């Protein structure tokens, strides 16, 4: 059972998310918050698997809450998915760097939201299609900063797998692509995260684009 924390300052929005999640057999809402500080406190109290946090809330925004969660040793297993009203905003980069495992637009289809919760619980990263497209466009407009030294610290296989993670492939899909076992793919992903000092797969995605390891399609 996937335990979910909801944080949104709009009661109606929280109610809709709760109804959707509680209707599923494999997940349940364990706590609700209307602001960031309360979300962090409830996370430490209830130890959910996934937190759905609104980006903009009074009394402490979602980005600040993500940073607080990432800094709390008691919450290392918690996966955070950010929610926004907009197809893209400057918070995307901050959220991913802070450790968010996903970033969704609130008007996303219910099935997509549930898929994101399950993906986050499984250690994957998922972005709304609109946000993924805008994220790529932003990197096209602003060329990446080369981080050659860090790339050199990865093995050839780890570099290849980080690039595939940035393309949105799951461990199973990476395994199929490279003719290795899912367990081996997972091991390479974990080693790459350790070497690059990133918290999760979202950190690998950010690194891949910022380092120039991965470039949006249609660019050189």
Secondary structure, DSSP 8 states (H G I E B T S, - for coil): -EEEEEE-S-HHHHHHHHHHHHTSTTEEEEEEESSHHHHHHHHHHH--SEEEEESS-TTS-HHHHHHHHHH-GGGTT-EEEEEESSS--THHHHHHHHT-SEEEETTS-HHHHHHHHHHHHTT--EE-HHHHHHHHHHHHHS-----HHHHHTS-HHHHHHHHHHHTT--HHHHHHHHT--HHHHHHHHHHHHHHHT-SSHHHHHHHHHHTTSS--TT--
